[in-house]
Amino acid sequence: MQQELEYIYEVYKSGSLSKAAEKLYVTQPALSMAIKKIESSIGMTLFDRRVRPFQLTEAGWLYINAITRIKKIEAELTQRIGDINDLHTGRVRIGGSHYINGYILPPVLARYSRLYPGIALELVEHSSAVLAKMLEERAVDLTFSCNELFMKDFERYPMFSDRILMAVPRAHPFNRRYRAFALPPRGVMNGRHLHGDCPVLPAERCGELEFISLMPGNNLHDRMLQIFAAADVKPRLKIELSQLATAYHLAAGGFAAAFVSDRMVTNAGAPLCFYKIDSPLATRPFYALLPNRDYTAKAVRRFIQLVGEVLRPKARA
């Protein structure tokens, strides 16, 4: 793509000349001159510089829409050329949350890298909303989600599921009262909670605890509140966080109870007791999401296949 168009797109993404110049490795005066040259040639401004961050003008939106289409065409061309090499070279850009990137993908990435060392893997970490926008703009090749809100506009393929459990610090008196329902970490690691005869804690008992919550808009936060509402329980939230891993470790440190994913339980010595919750919302099916398009690179298709091969045999319902 022409350098001037790259300049416009970076200013649009960054919202300022200084930030864009830093990312483009050019001086701010040089970048400003290049943008003004384009504006002079068309007789219209592309950015409203009176506000921060910069806002696009009507002409600016026309440019960004055209640049986005060009970038999509270039990305598909690169993928088609790469496929001629039959997975010897190429790149796969994967978007995920901290939970997906830290707890789900490591064995998949390691195996993919061993099988296809010539394929460069790029891992991007953002919220679901940001990743959905990046996927739409082809800034990532695929992402993963269990949120119906972000699936409707993309191709989707079922990949794996996890089970939400309630984690309670081991020293909490709650565990003595409900010992018949409690599972040690090793029990979760062995899949005891997936058996039909595993004791299920009535959701209304959760009202006896203080909870670590994720921020509003997070899928686990929303499910937790729906579970409480169905049980007619008003949750006692002690703190709100942005990362599930932080909630897990705070619970293990004795801070409060938390709703966590069973796939995070990998340490048999964790000072926690786990409880299977009586709710259909406790099971989360995850999908791989791809942009709606006519062509998907072979390297991306193979990555999705590998996710299935690595995770589906261990799928947790």
C-alpha positions as CSV (number, residue, x, y, z in Angstrom):
1,M,0.0,0.0,0.0
2,Q,1.2,3.5,-0.8
3,Q,3.1,5.2,2.0
4,E,0.7,8.1,2.2
5,L,-2.3,5.8,2.8
6,E,-0.3,4.0,5.6
7,Y,0.3,7.5,7.2
8,I,-3.5,8.3,7.1
9,Y,-4.4,4.9,8.6
10,E,-1.9,5.2,11.4
11,V,-3.1,8.7,12.3
12,Y,-6.6,7.4,12.4
13,K,-5.7,4.5,14.7
14,S,-3.5,6.6,17.0
15,G,-5.7,9.7,17.1
16,S,-2.7,12.0,17.1
17,L,0.2,13.0,14.9
18,S,2.8,12.5,17.6
19,K,1.7,8.9,18.4
20,A,1.4,8.0,14.8
21,A,4.8,9.5,14.0
22,E,6.4,7.4,16.8
23,K,4.9,4.2,15.4
24,L,5.8,5.0,11.8
25,Y,9.4,6.0,12.8
26,V,9.1,9.4,11.1
27,T,9.3,12.9,12.5
28,Q,6.0,14.6,13.4
29,P,6.7,17.6,11.0
30,A,7.3,15.1,8.1
31,L,4.1,13.2,8.9
32,S,2.1,16.4,9.3
33,M,3.4,17.7,5.9
34,A,2.5,14.4,4.2
35,I,-1.1,14.5,5.5
36,K,-1.5,18.2,4.6
37,K,-0.2,17.5,1.1
38,I,-2.9,14.9,0.5
39,E,-5.5,17.2,2.0
40,S,-4.3,20.0,-0.3
41,S,-4.6,17.7,-3.4
42,I,-8.2,16.9,-2.7
43,G,-9.2,20.3,-1.3
44,M,-10.6,18.8,1.9
45,T,-9.3,18.0,5.4
46,L,-9.2,14.3,6.5
47,F,-9.0,15.0,10.3
48,D,-10.7,17.4,12.7
49,R,-7.6,18.5,14.6
50,R,-9.6,20.6,17.0
51,V,-10.5,17.6,19.1
52,R,-8.4,15.0,20.9
53,P,-8.1,12.3,19.8
54,F,-8.4,13.4,16.1
55,Q,-11.8,12.7,14.5
56,L,-12.3,11.8,10.9
57,T,-14.1,14.2,8.6
58,E,-16.5,12.8,6.0
59,A,-13.6,12.8,3.5
60,G,-11.5,11.0,6.1
61,W,-14.0,8.2,6.4
62,L,-14.0,7.7,2.7
63,Y,-10.3,7.3,2.8
64,I,-10.3,4.9,5.8
65,N,-13.0,2.7,4.2
66,A,-11.0,2.5,1.0
67,I,-7.7,1.8,2.9
68,T,-9.4,-0.9,4.9
69,R,-10.6,-2.6,1.7
70,I,-7.0,-2.3,0.2
71,K,-5.5,-3.9,3.3
72,K,-8.0,-6.8,3.1
73,I,-7.1,-7.4,-0.5
74,E,-3.3,-7.2,0.3
75,A,-3.7,-9.6,3.2
76,E,-5.6,-12.1,1.1
77,L,-3.0,-11.9,-1.7
78,T,-0.2,-12.5,0.8
79,Q,-2.1,-15.5,2.2
80,R,-2.7,-17.0,-1.3
81,I,1.0,-16.5,-2.2
82,G,2.0,-18.1,1.1
83,D,-0.2,-21.1,0.4
84,I,1.8,-21.9,-2.7
85,N,4.7,-22.6,-0.3
86,D,2.5,-25.3,1.4
87,L,3.0,-24.1,5.0
88,H,6.7,-23.6,4.7
89,T,6.4,-19.8,5.2
90,G,3.6,-17.5,6.3
91,R,2.1,-15.9,9.3
92,V,-0.9,-16.5,11.6
93,R,-2.1,-13.6,13.8
94,I,-4.2,-14.9,16.7
95,G,-6.2,-12.7,19.0
96,G,-7.2,-13.8,22.5
97,S,-8.0,-12.7,26.0
98,H,-5.5,-13.2,28.8
99,Y,-7.3,-16.4,29.7
100,I,-7.3,-17.8,26.2
101,N,-3.7,-16.9,25.5
102,G,-2.4,-18.0,28.9
103,Y,-4.4,-21.1,29.7
104,I,-5.8,-22.5,26.5
105,L,-3.4,-21.9,23.6
106,P,0.1,-22.7,25.0
107,P,0.0,-26.4,24.0
108,V,-1.5,-25.6,20.6
109,L,1.1,-22.9,19.9
110,A,3.9,-25.2,20.9
111,R,2.8,-28.0,18.7
112,Y,2.0,-25.8,15.8
113,S,5.5,-24.3,16.0
114,R,7.1,-27.7,16.0
115,L,5.1,-28.9,13.0
116,Y,5.4,-25.7,11.0
117,P,8.6,-23.8,12.1
118,G,8.5,-21.6,9.0
119,I,5.1,-20.1,10.0
120,A,5.4,-17.0,12.2
121,L,2.9,-16.9,15.0
122,E,1.7,-13.5,16.3
123,L,-0.3,-13.4,19.5
124,V,-2.4,-10.4,20.3
125,E,-4.1,-9.8,23.6
126,H,-7.1,-7.5,24.0
127,S,-10.7,-7.5,25.2
128,S,-13.4,-9.2,23.2
129,A,-14.8,-5.9,21.8
130,V,-11.3,-4.8,20.6
131,L,-10.6,-8.2,19.1
132,A,-13.9,-8.3,17.3
133,K,-13.0,-4.9,15.7
134,M,-9.5,-6.2,14.8
135,L,-11.0,-9.3,13.2
136,E,-13.4,-7.2,11.2
137,E,-10.5,-5.1,9.9
138,R,-8.3,-8.3,9.3
139,A,-5.8,-7.0,11.9
140,V,-6.0,-10.6,13.3
141,D,-6.7,-13.8,11.4
142,L,-8.8,-15.4,14.1
143,T,-9.9,-15.1,17.7
144,F,-11.9,-17.2,20.2
145,S,-15.1,-16.4,22.0
146,C,-18.1,-17.8,24.0
147,N,-20.0,-14.6,23.7
148,E,-22.9,-14.7,21.3
149,L,-22.8,-10.9,20.9
150,F,-19.4,-11.1,19.2
151,M,-20.1,-14.2,17.1
152,K,-23.0,-13.1,14.9
153,D,-20.9,-11.2,12.3
154,F,-18.2,-13.9,11.8
155,E,-17.6,-17.4,10.6
156,R,-17.5,-19.6,13.7
157,Y,-16.3,-23.2,14.4
158,P,-16.8,-25.0,17.7
159,M,-13.5,-25.6,19.4
160,F,-13.8,-26.5,23.1
161,S,-15.8,-25.8,26.3
162,D,-15.0,-25.1,29.9
163,R,-16.9,-25.3,33.1
164,I,-17.3,-22.5,35.6
165,L,-16.7,-23.5,39.2
166,M,-16.9,-21.6,42.4
167,A,-13.5,-21.4,44.1
168,V,-13.4,-20.8,47.8
169,P,-10.2,-20.2,49.9
170,R,-9.5,-23.5,51.7
171,A,-9.5,-21.9,55.2
172,H,-12.9,-20.4,54.8
173,P,-15.6,-21.8,57.2
174,F,-17.9,-22.3,54.2
175,N,-15.9,-25.4,53.3
176,R,-16.7,-27.1,56.6
177,R,-20.4,-26.5,56.2
178,Y,-20.5,-27.8,52.7
179,R,-17.7,-30.4,52.7
180,A,-20.0,-32.9,51.0
181,F,-20.0,-30.7,47.9
182,A,-16.3,-29.6,47.9
183,L,-13.8,-30.8,45.4
184,P,-10.0,-30.5,46.0
185,P,-7.9,-29.2,43.1
186,R,-6.8,-32.7,42.1
187,G,-10.5,-33.7,41.8
188,V,-11.0,-31.0,39.2
189,M,-7.8,-31.9,37.4
190,N,-9.1,-35.5,37.2
191,G,-12.5,-34.3,35.8
192,R,-14.5,-35.4,38.8
193,H,-16.8,-32.4,38.4
194,L,-17.7,-33.6,34.9
195,H,-19.3,-36.8,36.2
196,G,-23.1,-37.0,36.5
197,D,-22.8,-38.2,40.1
198,C,-20.7,-35.2,41.3
199,P,-22.4,-33.3,44.0
200,V,-23.8,-30.0,42.8
201,L,-24.0,-27.0,45.1
202,P,-27.4,-25.1,45.0
203,A,-26.7,-21.7,43.6
204,E,-28.5,-20.0,46.5
205,R,-25.8,-21.0,48.9
206,C,-23.4,-18.7,47.1
207,G,-25.1,-15.8,48.8
208,E,-23.2,-16.6,52.0
209,L,-19.8,-15.6,50.5
210,E,-18.0,-12.4,49.4
211,F,-16.9,-12.5,45.8
212,I,-14.2,-11.3,43.5
213,S,-15.9,-10.2,40.3
214,L,-14.7,-9.4,36.8
215,M,-15.6,-6.1,35.3
216,P,-19.0,-5.5,33.7
217,G,-19.1,-6.7,30.1
218,N,-16.8,-9.6,30.7
219,N,-18.6,-12.9,29.8
220,L,-17.9,-14.5,33.1
221,H,-19.1,-11.4,35.0
222,D,-22.4,-11.5,33.1
223,R,-22.9,-15.2,33.6
224,M,-22.1,-15.0,37.3
225,L,-24.8,-12.3,37.8
226,Q,-27.3,-14.3,35.8
227,I,-26.6,-17.4,38.0
228,F,-27.2,-15.2,41.1
229,A,-30.3,-13.7,39.7
230,A,-31.8,-17.1,38.8
231,A,-31.2,-18.2,42.4
232,D,-32.7,-15.0,43.7
233,V,-29.3,-14.1,45.4
234,K,-27.9,-10.6,45.7
235,P,-24.1,-11.1,45.4
236,R,-21.7,-9.5,47.8
237,L,-18.9,-8.2,45.6
238,K,-15.7,-7.4,47.3
239,I,-13.6,-6.2,44.4
240,E,-13.9,-6.0,40.5
241,L,-11.0,-6.9,38.3
242,S,-10.2,-7.1,34.6
243,Q,-8.4,-10.4,34.5
244,L,-9.7,-13.9,35.4
245,A,-6.2,-15.1,36.3
246,T,-5.9,-12.3,38.9
247,A,-9.2,-13.3,40.4
248,Y,-8.0,-17.0,40.6
249,H,-4.8,-16.0,42.4
250,L,-6.5,-13.6,44.8
251,A,-8.9,-16.4,45.7
252,A,-6.0,-18.8,46.3
253,G,-4.5,-16.1,48.5
254,G,-7.5,-16.1,50.7
255,F,-9.0,-12.8,49.6
256,A,-12.5,-13.9,48.7
257,A,-14.4,-16.5,46.6
258,A,-14.4,-16.3,42.8
259,F,-16.0,-18.0,39.8
260,V,-13.2,-19.5,37.7
261,S,-12.7,-21.8,34.7
262,D,-11.9,-25.5,35.4
263,R,-9.2,-25.2,32.8
264,M,-7.2,-22.9,35.1
265,V,-6.9,-25.6,37.8
266,T,-3.5,-27.1,37.1
267,N,-1.9,-27.1,40.6
268,A,-3.0,-29.9,42.9
269,G,-1.6,-27.9,45.8
270,A,-3.7,-24.8,45.3
271,P,-5.3,-23.8,48.7
272,L,-8.8,-23.8,47.3
273,C,-11.9,-25.8,47.4
274,F,-14.1,-26.0,44.3
275,Y,-17.8,-26.3,43.8
276,K,-19.9,-27.4,40.9
277,I,-22.7,-24.9,40.5
278,D,-26.3,-25.9,39.6
279,S,-26.8,-23.8,36.4
280,P,-26.7,-24.4,32.7
281,L,-24.8,-21.1,32.4
282,A,-21.8,-22.8,34.1
283,T,-20.9,-24.5,30.8
284,R,-19.3,-22.2,28.2
285,P,-18.8,-23.4,24.6
286,F,-16.0,-21.6,22.8
287,Y,-15.7,-21.0,19.1
288,A,-13.0,-20.0,16.7
289,L,-14.1,-16.8,14.9
290,L,-12.9,-15.9,11.4
291,P,-13.8,-12.9,9.2
292,N,-16.6,-13.6,6.7
293,R,-14.6,-14.0,3.5
294,D,-14.2,-16.2,0.4
295,Y,-10.7,-17.3,1.3
296,T,-8.9,-18.5,4.4
297,A,-5.2,-19.2,4.4
298,K,-4.1,-22.8,4.7
299,A,-1.9,-21.8,7.7
300,V,-5.0,-20.5,9.5
301,R,-7.1,-23.5,8.6
302,R,-4.4,-25.8,9.9
303,F,-4.2,-23.8,13.1
304,I,-7.9,-24.3,13.7
305,Q,-7.7,-28.0,13.0
306,L,-4.8,-28.3,15.5
307,V,-6.8,-26.5,18.2
308,G,-9.4,-29.2,17.8
309,E,-6.9,-32.0,17.8
310,V,-5.2,-30.7,21.0
311,L,-8.3,-29.6,23.0
312,R,-11.3,-31.6,21.9
313,P,-10.0,-34.9,23.4
314,K,-9.9,-33.1,26.7
315,A,-13.1,-31.2,26.1
316,R,-14.9,-30.5,29.4
317,A,-18.7,-30.3,29.1
